Amino acid sequence: MGKNTLTNRIFYCETSNDGTLGGSHSCMYNLVRYSDRDRFRFTVGFFSENPFVERYRDLGVDVAIMPSVPSRRNGPIIARKAINWYRREYKLEKYLLSYIDRNKFDILLMNNTIFESTNFVNVGNRLRLPVIIYERGIMKYTREHVVASKRIDASVAVSDAILKNMFEYKFKSKIMERIYDGVDPALFEGPFDPIEIKNELMIPADSKVIGIIGNVRSWKGQKYFIEAFKILAQKYSNLYGLIIGGWSELDVEYLAELRQTVKDSGLADRITFLGYRKDTPALLSILDVFVHASIQPEPFGIVLLEAMAARVPIIATRFGGPIEILDAGRCGALVPPENGRDIAEECIKYFSNDIYRRDVVEKAYKRLCEKFHIQKTVNHVGKLLEIVQEKKTDRSR
């Protein structure tokens, strides 16, 4: 972001609180880390403690942990709805109104959809503060949310697929823009020690490794990663697999099914569930192929950018954000969803043809630097923040 003598105080809040850490957390952190903090002073907000909190504090960024109240699930339905509204809507808005007014923020920036941010829209409008909301999913908006979008100063779609969906639902934000999330390629250059990393994971030094990164939930398609691995394991005795990502209480049953499939296939010593990890660049450095197997349209896919930055060849399902990111298949292989065999076949192409592999990887890296560099993202967001602030100031006069 460029230079300006004015410092805007921004409350940037992660409004999702499902117990997992996903791409939205990484994108939020990247934006704050690489922004000009002489010009934009961020306070980040969460509804629970998480591993990113210390990372923000290491940057010198203030962190607010807001009160979180679980939904009441028992009792008469009318009473339950009333109690939940009072606890989760009325009391939260009252808290936010006091906190935001007391801290004299200039802009409210929400990291998640209007579905999870209406309290902030209400408070922003009451305090006459500009409100910007990220739309990170291809959502089925209700009429209530479309009407609420009238009171949003700017909505940011992180892919053309999301922006198209917003227009189809007749979203009414004053400004609607597509701004791609970005990464810093330098973070993936290392140096890394592949042998040491493999030793830590108890993987032989001369092995081939394929991996999938993302929260463990059914729509992320880890099931089809395992299907592909079962096919590949018959051909490559030195192949190992990594399933990287955390899970919530709602995903425990799916996780158990995956573990059982791996065990029943006799692959428990070759496929490892790593859970949530902070060392994504190091893990990517040992991958021979990165798989993205979502069975629903992926709205964007920050992990695809990370694989591109690490120069790892990619296989992704052919819909949503991956089509945009991989330039319709020129920068990585695109396969139909729910198809482990096609994933396996694309892996074999990468394993057996070094020229093809290098060509795809270099095209992907070039596209990353041109379209998805974090500096491009923060410059675009910085301009939007300024525009929104100026428009709100003009209307207040």
N, C-alpha and C positions, 0 to 999 in steps of 0.2 A: 504494500500500500504506500502511496506517496506521502509527502510531508505536508503538515498542516499545523498551524499554531494552536488550533482548537483541539482539546482532548474531550472525547465523548465517553461518558461512563455507560457501559453496556452490561446489562444483566443477561447472561447467556445461559439458558437452562436446558438441561436434559430432562424432558418431562416424562419419558418412558421409565417405568420402574418394574420390569417383569423379572428382575433377578439375574439377568444375563448381561454380558458386555458384548456389544456387537460393533458393526462398522460405523454406526452413528457416533459412538463414543470416540473412535479413532479420528473420524472426520472433524469432530468438534475440537479435539485436542490439537490436531494439525492446524486448524484455522487460528486458534488462539496463539499457538507457539510461534507461528510465522508472521503474524500480524505486527504492524508497527504499534507497539504499546505506548509510545509517546503520544500517539494520536487516538488510539482506542484503548481505554482502560477497562478490562474485562473483570467481572466477577462471575464465576461459573456456579451454577446451582444443580444439585442432585437431591433425590429423595431418599438416598441411602449411601452409606460409605461404600467405596469401591476402590480398586487399585489405581484408578486414574487420579484420585484426590491428591496423593502425595506427589505425583508427577506435576500437577498444576502448582502445588505449593513450592516445588523445586524451581519453578519458573518465576516465582514471586507473585502468582496470581491468587487473589482471594477466592475462597471456596465457601459456599453456603450449603449446609445440609438442612433441607426443609422437612417439616413434619409430614410423616406418611402414616395414613390410617388404613388398615386393611378393610375390605368390604365385610359387612356383617352378612353371614350366609344362612342364619337360622331365624326362626320366629315367623309370625304372620307377614305375608308379602308386603302389605301396605305399610305396616310399622317398620319393616326392614328397609324399604325404599326411603321412608322419611328419615330414619336414623342415618342411613348412608349418605343421603343428600346433605343432612346437617353436618355430619363429620367431614365428608370428603369434598363438599362443594362450599357450603356457607362458611365453615370455620377456616378452610384453606384460603378462600378469597379474602377473608378478614385478615388472616396472617400476611398474605402477599401484599395486600393494600398497605398495611403498616410497614412492612419490611422495605418495600420498593420506594415508598414515599420518604421514609427515614433516610435511605441511602442516596437519595437524589440522583437516581439513574436517568440517563437521557434517552435510552433506547432499550426496549425489551426484545431479545432475540431468542426464539424458541427453536430447539434442535429437532423437534418432532411435530408431527401432523396436528392440524386443528382438532382432530379427534381427541387428542390428549392435552390440548392447550387452551381450551375455551376459558378456563379460569384466568389465565394470563391476558387473554384478549379483553375480558371484562374489566380487569384491573387497569390495564393500559388505557382503555377508553375513559375510565373514570378519572384517571390522573392526567389524561391528555398527553400520553406518551406514545411515540411511534412503536408499532408492533410488527415484527418480521417473523415469519414462521417458515421453517424448512418442511417441505413435503418430501419424504423419503420413501414413500410406498405408492403402489398403484391401488388406490383405495376405492371402496364403494361408499361414497359420501352420502350422508343422509341430507334431507332438506334442511334440517336444523344446522348442519355444518356449512352447507352452501350459503345459507342466510348469514351465518356468523362471519363468513369470509368477507362480507361487505365491510366489516370493521377492522380488517387487516390491512396495514399500509403496504406490505409487500409479502408475497409468497415466493419462495425459492424452490423450484423443482430441480432435483439433482440429475435428471436425465430427460431427454425429449419424450420418452415413453410416459413419464410421470406428468410432464407438462401437457401432453396431448390428452391424457385422462382428465386433468383438471379442466381443460377447455370443454371436454365432452360433458362434464357435470355442470358446466356454466358457472365455474368459480368466479367470484366477484371481487377479489382483492384489487386494491388500487393499482398495484404493480405486480406482474407475474413474469418471472424470468427463470430461464434455465441456466444454472451455474454448476458446472461439474465440480465434484470434490477432487482433491489433488493429493499427491504425495511428493516427498522429496527423494529423488533417485539416489542422492548421495548416502542416505541412510542404509542402502542395500548393497553398497560397494564393499563393505567389510573393512579390514581383513577378517575373514572367518576361517576357522580350522575345521574343515569337514570331518576329518578323522576323529578329532576330539569330540565333536558334536555327535557323531555316530556312536562313539564309545559310550558317551553319557546315556544314549538311548538304547544301548546294547544291540546295535546294528552292525554287522560286519563291514569293514572298511571298503571292500570291493563290491558292495551291494548296489543295486538299483533301488531308488526310492520314489514312490508316488505319494502325493498327499492331498488332502482336502481340508480347507480351513473355513470354519463358520460355526455358529451355535448349533448344537446337536438338537435338531428338531425335524420332524418328518418331511416338511416341504423343502428342506435343504438337500435332501437326496443322498444322505450318506449310505442308505441302503443300496443304491446303484453303484456307488464307489466300491462297495464290498462285492457286489455282483461282478463288476469288471475285474477286480483283483482275483477272484476265484478263477476266472478264465485265464488271466495272465499268469497266475501261479503255476499252471500246468506247463507253460512254455519257459518261464524264467524261474529257476530254482533259487536265484539270488535276489529276488524281488521282495521288498518290504514296503509296508504301507503305514501312513500316519493319519490319524483322524484327530484334528486339532480344533478345539472349541469347547466352550462351557455349555451348561444346560440349566434349565429352570426345573422347578418341581413338576411342572406340567409335562416335561419331556422325559422324565425318568423311565416311564414304561417303554418309550421308543428306544431309549438308550439300552435298556435291558434286552430288548429284541435284537438290537444290533450286536451286542456282546454275545448273545446266545448263537446267532448266526455264525459269527466268527469262530466260536468254540466248536460248533457242530461241523464246521468245514475243515477243522484241523489246522486253523491258521492263527491260533491265539499267540503263537510265538513269532508271527510275521506281521500282524496288524496290531498297532498300539494306539490306544485311546489316551491322548495326552491332556485332555481338558483345556481350560483356558491357559494361554501362555503369553508372556510379555515379549518373548524373544523371536517374534515372527521373522525378522530379517535373517537371523542365524538359521532358523529351521528351513526357510526357503532356500538357503544356500546349499542344502544337501539334497534338494528335490531334483529328480530328473524330469518329472512331469507334475504339473499342478492341475487338479480336477475341480471343477465347479459344477455340481450336479443338481441344482435346484429343479424341482418339478413344478413350481409355479413361476411366473415371470419375475425374475430378480429385478427390483427397481433400479439398482445401479450395480454395486459390487466392488467395494473398495479393495477387497482382497485380490481382485484381478489386476488392479493397478500395482499392488505390491509385488505380485508375481512378475509382471512386466518389468518393473524396476529391478528385480533380482535376476532378470534374464532367464526365467524358467518358462518353457513352453506350456501353453494352456490348452485345456479342453473344457468347454463350457456348453451348457444347454442353450438351444437356439431360440431364445425369446427374451424380451425385456432389455435391461441395461447391457448385458454381454454383447448383444449385436452391435450396439453403438460403440462400446469400448473396443471391441476386437475388429471394428471396421468391416462388419458383415463377413467375417471369416478370413480376412487377409492377414490378421495378426494373431491368429489362434484358431484351433479347430472348434467348430460348432456342431453339436450333435442333438438329436431329438431327446426330449425328456424321458425319464423312466426307461432307459435303454443301456444297461451295463455292457452289452456286447459291442455297441458302437463306441463306447468309451474305451474299451479294451483294444479295438481295432485302431483307434487313433493313437493310443499309447504305442502300439507296435510300429506304426509309421514313424513316430519320433525316435523310438529305439533303433530302428533299422536304417534310417536315412539321415546321416549327420548334416548333409548339405541342406535338406529340407528343414531340419530342426534349426540350424543356424539362421537361415533366411527368415523363418517365422519369428524367431526371437529378436533379431535385429530390427525387423519392421515394427514389432510391438514396442521395443524400447524407443525407437524414433517417434512413434505415435504418442507414447506416454509423455515424452519431453515437450512435444508440440501442443498437445491438447489437455494433458492432465497434470501438469507440473503445479505444485502447491503455490508457487508464486503467482501463477495465472489466476488461481482460485482466490487468493487473498486480495489481489488487485481488483478483481471483479466485485467481490463482496464489499471491499472498502468503498468503492464508488457508490454501490447501492446504499450502504449505511449513510453516506453523506447526502445522497439525494433524498432519502426518506426523512432524514433529520431536517433538511432545508424546507421540504414541502410542509412538514408539520409545523415548523416555526412560522412559515408564511401564513398558514391557515389560522394560527393563533393570534396574529396581529389584528 
